[in-house]
Amino acid sequence: MYEQTVKALVRIDESLALCGSDKSRILSAIVYISDMKRKGEMNRAWDEWFDAKNPPMRACIGVDLEPPHIVEIVVTAAK
């Protein structure tokens, strides 16, 4: 869970940069994880990554994801 979350967050950084934005401009995030028991691993990666000066609203939802995916993250950001 930790490694996949880190990879997803790197992709978010890359996508935001392409749009002329960055993680300090994220307004909200929805994190979908396949195993809520492993939420702590996702939280560790998130806590290492997010902008503490501008913490976005975040929801974490347990869902069935297609293997090998165990975490998906959707963000809304301003430019």
BAVEXZA-645604 format. One record per residue: residue in three letters; chain; x negated, y negated, z of N, C-alpha, C, O in turn. Coordinates in nm, 4 decimals. Layout:
! residues N
<residuo:ALA	cadena:A	n_east:X	n_north:Y	n_up:Z	ca_east:X	ca_north:Y	ca_up:Z	c_east:X	c_north:Y	c_up:Z	o_east:X	o_north:Y	o_up:Z>
...
This chain:
! residues 79
<residuo:MET	cadena:A	n_east:-0.0822	n_north:0.1192	n_up:0.0000	ca_east:0.0000	ca_north:0.0000	ca_up:0.0000	c_east:-0.0868	c_north:-0.1259	c_up:0.0000	o_east:-0.0594	o_north:-0.2201	o_up:-0.0743>
<residuo:TYR	cadena:A	n_east:-0.1898	n_north:-0.1276	n_up:0.0820	ca_east:-0.2773	ca_north:-0.2455	ca_up:0.0910	c_east:-0.3408	c_north:-0.2757	c_up:-0.0451	o_east:-0.3363	o_north:-0.3893	o_up:-0.0921>
<residuo:GLU	cadena:A	n_east:-0.3999	n_north:-0.1737	n_up:-0.1079	ca_east:-0.4708	ca_north:-0.1950	ca_up:-0.2342	c_east:-0.3749	c_north:-0.2417	c_up:-0.3435	o_east:-0.4080	o_north:-0.3317	o_up:-0.4207>
<residuo:GLN	cadena:A	n_east:-0.2563	n_north:-0.1810	n_up:-0.3503	ca_east:-0.1616	ca_north:-0.2208	ca_up:-0.4538	c_east:-0.1100	c_north:-0.3622	c_up:-0.4289	o_east:-0.0853	o_north:-0.4366	o_up:-0.5238>
<residuo:THR	cadena:A	n_east:-0.0936	n_north:-0.3995	n_up:-0.3040	ca_east:-0.0507	ca_north:-0.5361	ca_up:-0.2716	c_east:-0.1576	c_north:-0.6363	c_up:-0.3127	o_east:-0.1257	o_north:-0.7403	o_up:-0.3702>
<residuo:VAL	cadena:A	n_east:-0.2830	n_north:-0.6067	n_up:-0.2842	ca_east:-0.3924	ca_north:-0.6959	ca_up:-0.3240	c_east:-0.3924	c_north:-0.7139	c_up:-0.4758	o_east:-0.4065	o_north:-0.8261	o_up:-0.5244>
<residuo:LYS	cadena:A	n_east:-0.3768	n_north:-0.6057	n_up:-0.5507	ca_east:-0.3740	ca_north:-0.6157	ca_up:-0.6969	c_east:-0.2565	c_north:-0.6998	c_up:-0.7449	o_east:-0.2710	o_north:-0.7793	o_up:-0.8378>
<residuo:ALA	cadena:A	n_east:-0.1406	n_north:-0.6830	n_up:-0.6826	ca_east:-0.0233	ca_north:-0.7616	ca_up:-0.7209	c_east:-0.0459	c_north:-0.9094	c_up:-0.6932	o_east:-0.0067	o_north:-0.9944	o_up:-0.7731>
<residuo:LEU	cadena:A	n_east:-0.1087	n_north:-0.9403	n_up:-0.5808	ca_east:-0.1348	ca_north:-1.0800	ca_up:-0.5460	c_east:-0.2367	c_north:-1.1436	c_up:-0.6403	o_east:-0.2253	o_north:-1.2618	o_up:-0.6727>
<residuo:VAL	cadena:A	n_east:-0.3347	n_north:-1.0676	n_up:-0.6841	ca_east:-0.4306	ca_north:-1.1179	ca_up:-0.7841	c_east:-0.3569	c_north:-1.1507	c_up:-0.9131	o_east:-0.3830	o_north:-1.2538	o_up:-0.9751>
<residuo:ARG	cadena:A	n_east:-0.2641	n_north:-1.0628	n_up:-0.9544	ca_east:-0.1865	ca_north:-1.0891	ca_up:-1.0758	c_east:-0.0991	c_north:-1.2137	c_up:-1.0598	o_east:-0.0798	o_north:-1.2892	o_up:-1.1551>
<residuo:ILE	cadena:A	n_east:-0.0464	n_north:-1.2347	n_up:-0.9388	ca_east:0.0324	ca_north:-1.3556	ca_up:-0.9147	c_east:-0.0560	c_north:-1.4792	c_up:-0.9302	o_east:-0.0163	o_north:-1.5765	o_up:-0.9944>
<residuo:ASP	cadena:A	n_east:-0.1754	n_north:-1.4756	n_up:-0.8716	ca_east:-0.2688	ca_north:-1.5880	ca_up:-0.8876	c_east:-0.2949	c_north:-1.6162	c_up:-1.0350	o_east:-0.2933	o_north:-1.7316	o_up:-1.0777>
<residuo:GLU	cadena:A	n_east:-0.3190	n_north:-1.5113	n_up:-1.1125	ca_east:-0.3477	ca_north:-1.5270	ca_up:-1.2556	c_east:-0.2282	c_north:-1.5848	c_up:-1.3299	o_east:-0.2441	o_north:-1.6740	o_up:-1.4132>
<residuo:SER	cadena:A	n_east:-0.1086	n_north:-1.5348	n_up:-1.3005	ca_east:0.0122	ca_north:-1.5825	ca_up:-1.3676	c_east:0.0416	c_north:-1.7275	c_up:-1.3320	o_east:0.0792	o_north:-1.8064	o_up:-1.4187>
<residuo:LEU	cadena:A	n_east:0.0249	n_north:-1.7629	n_up:-1.2056	ca_east:0.0469	ca_north:-1.9016	ca_up:-1.1649	c_east:-0.0512	c_north:-1.9953	c_up:-1.2350	o_east:-0.0133	o_north:-2.1041	o_up:-1.2784>
<residuo:ALA	cadena:A	n_east:-0.1763	n_north:-1.9533	n_up:-1.2459	ca_east:-0.2766	ca_north:-2.0364	ca_up:-1.3134	c_east:-0.2382	c_north:-2.0603	c_up:-1.4592	o_east:-0.2562	o_north:-2.1706	o_up:-1.5108>
<residuo:LEU	cadena:A	n_east:-0.1857	n_north:-1.9583	n_up:-1.5251	ca_east:-0.1421	ca_north:-1.9734	ca_up:-1.6639	c_east:-0.0284	c_north:-2.0740	c_up:-1.6770	o_east:-0.0124	o_north:-2.1378	o_up:-1.7810>
<residuo:CYS	cadena:A	n_east:0.0499	n_north:-2.0874	n_up:-1.5713	ca_east:0.1632	ca_north:-2.1812	ca_up:-1.5709	c_east:0.1245	c_north:-2.3187	c_up:-1.5177	o_east:0.2086	o_north:-2.4084	o_up:-1.5114>
<residuo:GLY	cadena:A	n_east:-0.0019	n_north:-2.3362	n_up:-1.4794	ca_east:-0.0459	ca_north:-2.4640	ca_up:-1.4258	c_east:-0.0092	c_north:-2.4838	c_up:-1.2801	o_east:0.0114	o_north:-2.5966	o_up:-1.2354>
<residuo:SER	cadena:A	n_east:-0.0008	n_north:-2.3740	n_up:-1.2057	ca_east:0.0356	ca_north:-2.3812	ca_up:-1.0651	c_east:-0.0611	c_north:-2.2962	c_up:-0.9836	o_east:-0.1576	o_north:-2.2424	o_up:-1.0380>
<residuo:ASP	cadena:A	n_east:-0.0358	n_north:-2.2837	n_up:-0.8537	ca_east:-0.1166	ca_north:-2.1967	ca_up:-0.7683	c_east:-0.0334	c_north:-2.1547	c_up:-0.6469	o_east:0.0812	o_north:-2.1970	o_up:-0.6316>
<residuo:LYS	cadena:A	n_east:-0.0917	n_north:-2.0717	n_up:-0.5615	ca_east:-0.0143	ca_north:-2.0145	ca_up:-0.4503	c_east:0.0317	c_north:-2.1186	c_up:-0.3495	o_east:0.1245	o_north:-2.0919	o_up:-0.2732>
<residuo:SER	cadena:A	n_east:-0.0299	n_north:-2.2362	n_up:-0.3465	ca_east:0.0163	ca_north:-2.3401	ca_up:-0.2553	c_east:0.1510	c_north:-2.3971	c_up:-0.2992	o_east:0.2162	o_north:-2.4686	o_up:-0.2231>
<residuo:ARG	cadena:A	n_east:0.1925	n_north:-2.3655	n_up:-0.4220	ca_east:0.3179	ca_north:-2.4172	ca_up:-0.4782	c_east:0.4298	c_north:-2.3127	c_up:-0.4776	o_east:0.5372	o_north:-2.3372	o_up:-0.5324>
<residuo:ILE	cadena:A	n_east:0.4055	n_north:-2.1958	n_up:-0.4157	ca_east:0.5093	ca_north:-2.0920	ca_up:-0.4089	c_east:0.6174	c_north:-2.1361	c_up:-0.3107	o_east:0.5892	o_north:-2.1743	o_up:-0.1971>
<residuo:LEU	cadena:A	n_east:0.7400	n_north:-2.1298	n_up:-0.3570	ca_east:0.8543	ca_north:-2.1677	ca_up:-0.2740	c_east:0.9121	c_north:-2.0476	c_up:-0.1996	o_east:0.9501	o_north:-2.0582	o_up:-0.0830>
<residuo:SER	cadena:A	n_east:0.9182	n_north:-1.9337	n_up:-0.2679	ca_east:0.9730	ca_north:-1.8140	ca_up:-0.2054	c_east:0.9130	c_north:-1.6899	c_up:-0.2691	o_east:0.8655	o_north:-1.6926	o_up:-0.3826>
<residuo:ALA	cadena:A	n_east:0.9165	n_north:-1.5823	n_up:-0.1943	ca_east:0.8659	ca_north:-1.4541	ca_up:-0.2433	c_east:0.9581	c_north:-1.3433	c_up:-0.1949	o_east:1.0040	o_north:-1.3441	o_up:-0.0806>
<residuo:ILE	cadena:A	n_east:0.9843	n_north:-1.2485	n_up:-0.2833	ca_east:1.0565	ca_north:-1.1277	ca_up:-0.2457	c_east:0.9607	c_north:-1.0121	c_up:-0.2698	o_east:0.9099	o_north:-0.9939	o_up:-0.3805>
<residuo:VAL	cadena:A	n_east:0.9370	n_north:-0.9345	n_up:-0.1654	ca_east:0.8462	ca_north:-0.8208	ca_up:-0.1730	c_east:0.9307	c_north:-0.6936	c_up:-0.1638	o_east:1.0049	o_north:-0.6735	o_up:-0.0676>
<residuo:TYR	cadena:A	n_east:0.9181	n_north:-0.6093	n_up:-0.2645	ca_east:0.9873	ca_north:-0.4808	ca_up:-0.2657	c_east:0.8843	c_north:-0.3734	c_up:-0.2348	o_east:0.7823	o_north:-0.3637	o_up:-0.3031>
<residuo:ILE	cadena:A	n_east:0.9100	n_north:-0.2928	n_up:-0.1326	ca_east:0.8171	ca_north:-0.1845	ca_up:-0.1006	c_east:0.8934	c_north:-0.0533	c_up:-0.0887	o_east:1.0100	o_north:-0.0500	o_up:-0.0492>
<residuo:SER	cadena:A	n_east:0.8243	n_north:0.0542	n_up:-0.1241	ca_east:0.8883	ca_north:0.1861	ca_up:-0.1274	c_east:0.8918	c_north:0.2549	c_up:0.0083	o_east:0.9663	o_north:0.3514	o_up:0.0255>
<residuo:ASP	cadena:A	n_east:0.8139	n_north:0.2085	n_up:0.1045	ca_east:0.8086	ca_north:0.2735	ca_up:0.2349	c_east:0.7946	c_north:0.1677	c_up:0.3434	o_east:0.6852	o_north:0.1162	o_up:0.3667>
<residuo:MET	cadena:A	n_east:0.9041	n_north:0.1356	n_up:0.4091	ca_east:0.9024	ca_north:0.0300	ca_up:0.5109	c_east:0.8090	c_north:0.0639	c_up:0.6270	o_east:0.7654	o_north:-0.0261	o_up:0.6988>
<residuo:LYS	cadena:A	n_east:0.7781	n_north:0.1901	n_up:0.6461	ca_east:0.6855	ca_north:0.2291	ca_up:0.7521	c_east:0.5445	c_north:0.1771	c_up:0.7245	o_east:0.4630	o_north:0.1649	o_up:0.8160>
<residuo:ARG	cadena:A	n_east:0.5166	n_north:0.1466	n_up:0.5981	ca_east:0.3848	ca_north:0.0973	ca_up:0.5590	c_east:0.3828	c_north:-0.0548	c_up:0.5405	o_east:0.2885	o_north:-0.1093	o_up:0.4831>
<residuo:LYS	cadena:A	n_east:0.4854	n_north:-0.1221	n_up:0.5884	ca_east:0.4953	ca_north:-0.2677	ca_up:0.5734	c_east:0.3746	c_north:-0.3393	c_up:0.6339	o_east:0.3341	o_north:-0.4440	o_up:0.5835>
<residuo:GLY	cadena:A	n_east:0.3167	n_north:-0.2852	n_up:0.7402	ca_east:0.2005	ca_north:-0.3470	ca_up:0.8028	c_east:0.0834	c_north:-0.3607	c_up:0.7076	o_east:0.0102	o_north:-0.4595	o_up:0.7132>
<residuo:GLU	cadena:A	n_east:0.0644	n_north:-0.2615	n_up:0.6190	ca_east:-0.0436	ca_north:-0.2678	ca_up:0.5201	c_east:-0.0197	c_north:-0.3820	c_up:0.4220	o_east:-0.1120	o_north:-0.4557	o_up:0.3873>
<residuo:MET	cadena:A	n_east:0.1065	n_north:-0.3960	n_up:0.3774	ca_east:0.1417	ca_north:-0.5049	ca_up:0.2873	c_east:0.1233	c_north:-0.6384	c_up:0.3580	o_east:0.0704	o_north:-0.7328	o_up:0.2993>
<residuo:ASN	cadena:A	n_east:0.1667	n_north:-0.6470	n_up:0.4840	ca_east:0.1528	ca_north:-0.7711	ca_up:0.5600	c_east:0.0070	c_north:-0.8122	c_up:0.5749	o_east:-0.0248	o_north:-0.9309	o_up:0.5684>
<residuo:ARG	cadena:A	n_east:-0.0809	n_north:-0.7162	n_up:0.5946	ca_east:-0.2241	ca_north:-0.7476	ca_up:0.6089	c_east:-0.2768	c_north:-0.8142	c_up:0.4820	o_east:-0.3452	o_north:-0.9163	o_up:0.4890>
<residuo:ALA	cadena:A	n_east:-0.2447	n_north:-0.7562	n_up:0.3656	ca_east:-0.2882	ca_north:-0.8153	ca_up:0.2383	c_east:-0.2254	c_north:-0.9530	c_up:0.2196	o_east:-0.2929	o_north:-1.0466	o_up:0.1767>
<residuo:TRP	cadena:A	n_east:-0.0983	n_north:-0.9657	n_up:0.2512	ca_east:-0.0283	ca_north:-1.0942	ca_up:0.2368	c_east:-0.0923	c_north:-1.1994	c_up:0.3258	o_east:-0.1195	o_north:-1.3108	o_up:0.2810>
<residuo:ASP	cadena:A	n_east:-0.1166	n_north:-1.1644	n_up:0.4516	ca_east:-0.1732	ca_north:-1.2602	ca_up:0.5469	c_east:-0.3124	c_north:-1.3071	c_up:0.5059	o_east:-0.3504	o_north:-1.4206	o_up:0.5345>
<residuo:GLU	cadena:A	n_east:-0.3883	n_north:-1.2212	n_up:0.4394	ca_east:-0.5212	ca_north:-1.2589	ca_up:0.3905	c_east:-0.5118	c_north:-1.3519	c_up:0.2692	o_east:-0.6059	o_north:-1.4259	o_up:0.2404>
<residuo:TRP	cadena:A	n_east:-0.3987	n_north:-1.3482	n_up:0.1984	ca_east:-0.3854	ca_north:-1.4174	ca_up:0.0709	c_east:-0.3094	c_north:-1.5497	c_up:0.0775	o_east:-0.3520	o_north:-1.6472	o_up:0.0155>
<residuo:PHE	cadena:A	n_east:-0.1984	n_north:-1.5558	n_up:0.1506	ca_east:-0.1095	ca_north:-1.6709	ca_up:0.1384	c_east:-0.1727	c_north:-1.7992	c_up:0.1915	o_east:-0.2678	o_north:-1.7956	o_up:0.2695>
<residuo:ASP	cadena:A	n_east:-0.1184	n_north:-1.9115	n_up:0.1481	ca_east:-0.1673	ca_north:-2.0439	ca_up:0.1877	c_east:-0.1015	c_north:-2.0825	c_up:0.3201	o_east:0.0171	o_north:-2.1151	o_up:0.3232>
<residuo:ALA	cadena:A	n_east:-0.1772	n_north:-2.0789	n_up:0.4283	ca_east:-0.1227	ca_north:-2.1048	ca_up:0.5617	c_east:-0.0687	c_north:-2.2477	c_up:0.5749	o_east:0.0163	o_north:-2.2741	o_up:0.6600>
<residuo:LYS	cadena:A	n_east:-0.1174	n_north:-2.3393	n_up:0.4918	ca_east:-0.0684	ca_north:-2.4774	ca_up:0.4966	c_east:0.0695	c_north:-2.4901	c_up:0.4331	o_east:0.1444	o_north:-2.5822	o_up:0.4655>
<residuo:ASN	cadena:A	n_east:0.1035	n_north:-2.3980	n_up:0.3426	ca_east:0.2323	ca_north:-2.3999	ca_up:0.2728	c_east:0.2911	c_north:-2.2598	c_up:0.2669	o_east:0.3057	o_north:-2.2039	o_up:0.1582>
<residuo:PRO	cadena:A	n_east:0.3251	n_north:-2.2019	n_up:0.3817	ca_east:0.3770	ca_north:-2.0646	ca_up:0.3779	c_east:0.5143	c_north:-2.0595	c_up:0.3108	o_east:0.6055	o_north:-2.1319	o_up:0.3508>
<residuo:PRO	cadena:A	n_east:0.5293	n_north:-1.9749	n_up:0.2100	ca_east:0.6586	ca_north:-1.9661	ca_up:0.1421	c_east:0.7587	c_north:-1.8841	c_up:0.2243	o_east:0.7201	o_north:-1.8049	o_up:0.3102>
<residuo:MET	cadena:A	n_east:0.8863	n_north:-1.9044	n_up:0.1966	ca_east:0.9892	ca_north:-1.8159	ca_up:0.2499	c_east:0.9617	c_north:-1.6782	c_up:0.1912	o_east:0.9273	o_north:-1.6670	o_up:0.0735>
<residuo:ARG	cadena:A	n_east:0.9764	n_north:-1.5734	n_up:0.2715	ca_east:0.9483	ca_north:-1.4393	ca_up:0.2204	c_east:1.0495	c_north:-1.3408	c_up:0.2747	o_east:1.0854	o_north:-1.3445	o_up:0.3924>
<residuo:ALA	cadena:A	n_east:1.0948	n_north:-1.2528	n_up:0.1875	ca_east:1.1809	ca_north:-1.1427	ca_up:0.2268	c_east:1.1130	c_north:-1.0138	c_up:0.1850	o_east:1.0494	o_north:-1.0082	o_up:0.0798>
<residuo:CYS	cadena:A	n_east:1.1258	n_north:-0.9114	n_up:0.2657	ca_east:1.0697	ca_north:-0.7801	ca_up:0.2340	c_east:1.1846	c_north:-0.6792	c_up:0.2333	o_east:1.2588	o_north:-0.6669	o_up:0.3308>
<residuo:ILE	cadena:A	n_east:1.1975	n_north:-0.6085	n_up:0.1232	ca_east:1.3094	ca_north:-0.5178	ca_up:0.1037	c_east:1.2576	c_north:-0.3792	c_up:0.0693	o_east:1.1709	o_north:-0.3652	o_up:-0.0169>
<residuo:GLY	cadena:A	n_east:1.3087	n_north:-0.2778	n_up:0.1347	ca_east:1.2740	ca_north:-0.1394	ca_up:0.1033	c_east:1.3593	c_north:-0.0888	c_up:-0.0114	o_east:1.4821	o_north:-0.0948	o_up:-0.0049>
<residuo:VAL	cadena:A	n_east:1.2955	n_north:-0.0391	n_up:-0.1166	ca_east:1.3662	ca_north:0.0090	ca_up:-0.2360	c_east:1.2957	c_north:0.1321	c_up:-0.2925	o_east:1.1823	o_north:0.1628	o_up:-0.2556>
<residuo:ASP	cadena:A	n_east:1.3645	n_north:0.2017	n_up:-0.3821	ca_east:1.3019	ca_north:0.3103	ca_up:-0.4576	c_east:1.2338	c_north:0.2493	c_up:-0.5787	o_east:1.2985	o_north:0.1833	o_up:-0.6601>
<residuo:LEU	cadena:A	n_east:1.1033	n_north:0.2712	n_up:-0.5911	ca_east:1.0275	ca_north:0.2221	ca_up:-0.7055	c_east:0.9779	c_north:0.3407	c_up:-0.7865	o_east:0.9603	o_north:0.4505	o_up:-0.7336>
<residuo:GLU	cadena:A	n_east:0.9559	n_north:0.3178	n_up:-0.9139	ca_east:0.9037	ca_north:0.4233	ca_up:-1.0010	c_east:0.7581	c_north:0.4494	c_up:-0.9673	o_east:0.6768	o_north:0.3570	o_up:-0.9709>
<residuo:PRO	cadena:A	n_east:0.7233	n_north:0.5736	n_up:-0.9346	ca_east:0.5823	ca_north:0.6055	ca_up:-0.9073	c_east:0.4961	c_north:0.5719	c_up:-1.0284	o_east:0.5427	o_north:0.5886	o_up:-1.1410>
<residuo:PRO	cadena:A	n_east:0.3754	n_north:0.5264	n_up:-1.0110	ca_east:0.2983	ca_north:0.5192	ca_up:-0.8878	c_east:0.3157	c_north:0.3872	c_up:-0.8134	o_east:0.2409	o_north:0.3586	o_up:-0.7199>
<residuo:HIS	cadena:A	n_east:0.4137	n_north:0.3065	n_up:-0.8540	ca_east:0.4331	ca_north:0.1750	ca_up:-0.7917	c_east:0.4947	c_north:0.1908	c_up:-0.6536	o_east:0.5947	o_north:0.2604	o_up:-0.6361>
<residuo:ILE	cadena:A	n_east:0.4335	n_north:0.1251	n_up:-0.5563	ca_east:0.4879	ca_north:0.1276	ca_up:-0.4204	c_east:0.5122	c_north:-0.0132	c_up:-0.3675	o_east:0.5662	o_north:-0.0304	o_up:-0.2582>
<residuo:VAL	cadena:A	n_east:0.4724	n_north:-0.1136	n_up:-0.4446	ca_east:0.5003	ca_north:-0.2527	ca_up:-0.4071	c_east:0.5179	c_north:-0.3367	c_up:-0.5335	o_east:0.4434	o_north:-0.3226	o_up:-0.6305>
<residuo:GLU	cadena:A	n_east:0.6178	n_north:-0.4240	n_up:-0.5301	ca_east:0.6400	ca_north:-0.5228	ca_up:-0.6358	c_east:0.6701	c_north:-0.6543	c_up:-0.5666	o_east:0.7363	o_north:-0.6568	o_up:-0.4628>
<residuo:ILE	cadena:A	n_east:0.6216	n_north:-0.7639	n_up:-0.6241	ca_east:0.6404	ca_north:-0.8950	ca_up:-0.5629	c_east:0.6915	c_north:-0.9913	c_up:-0.6691	o_east:0.6369	o_north:-0.9997	o_up:-0.7791>
<residuo:VAL	cadena:A	n_east:0.7972	n_north:-1.0637	n_up:-0.6342	ca_east:0.8542	ca_north:-1.1659	ca_up:-0.7218	c_east:0.8400	c_north:-1.2995	c_up:-0.6491	o_east:0.8784	o_north:-1.3116	o_up:-0.5328>
<residuo:VAL	cadena:A	n_east:0.7856	n_north:-1.3986	n_up:-0.7169	ca_east:0.7706	ca_north:-1.5298	ca_up:-0.6541	c_east:0.8405	c_north:-1.6370	c_up:-0.7372	o_east:0.8550	o_north:-1.6247	o_up:-0.8588>
<residuo:THR	cadena:A	n_east:0.8831	n_north:-1.7418	n_up:-0.6686	ca_east:0.9350	ca_north:-1.8626	ca_up:-0.7315	c_east:0.8389	c_north:-1.9735	c_up:-0.6891	o_east:0.8140	o_north:-1.9941	o_up:-0.5703>
<residuo:ALA	cadena:A	n_east:0.7860	n_north:-2.0440	n_up:-0.7879	ca_east:0.6871	ca_north:-2.1490	ca_up:-0.7586	c_east:0.7177	c_north:-2.2749	c_up:-0.8372	o_east:0.7832	o_north:-2.2711	o_up:-0.9413>
<residuo:ALA	cadena:A	n_east:0.6693	n_north:-2.3854	n_up:-0.7857	ca_east:0.6806	ca_north:-2.5137	ca_up:-0.8550	c_east:0.5523	c_north:-2.5377	c_up:-0.9334	o_east:0.4464	o_north:-2.4839	o_up:-0.9010>
<residuo:LYS	cadena:A	n_east:0.5641	n_north:-2.6185	n_up:-1.0356	ca_east:0.4469	ca_north:-2.6505	ca_up:-1.1167	c_east:0.3772	c_north:-2.7713	c_up:-1.0609	o_east:0.2756	o_north:-2.8147	o_up:-1.1153>
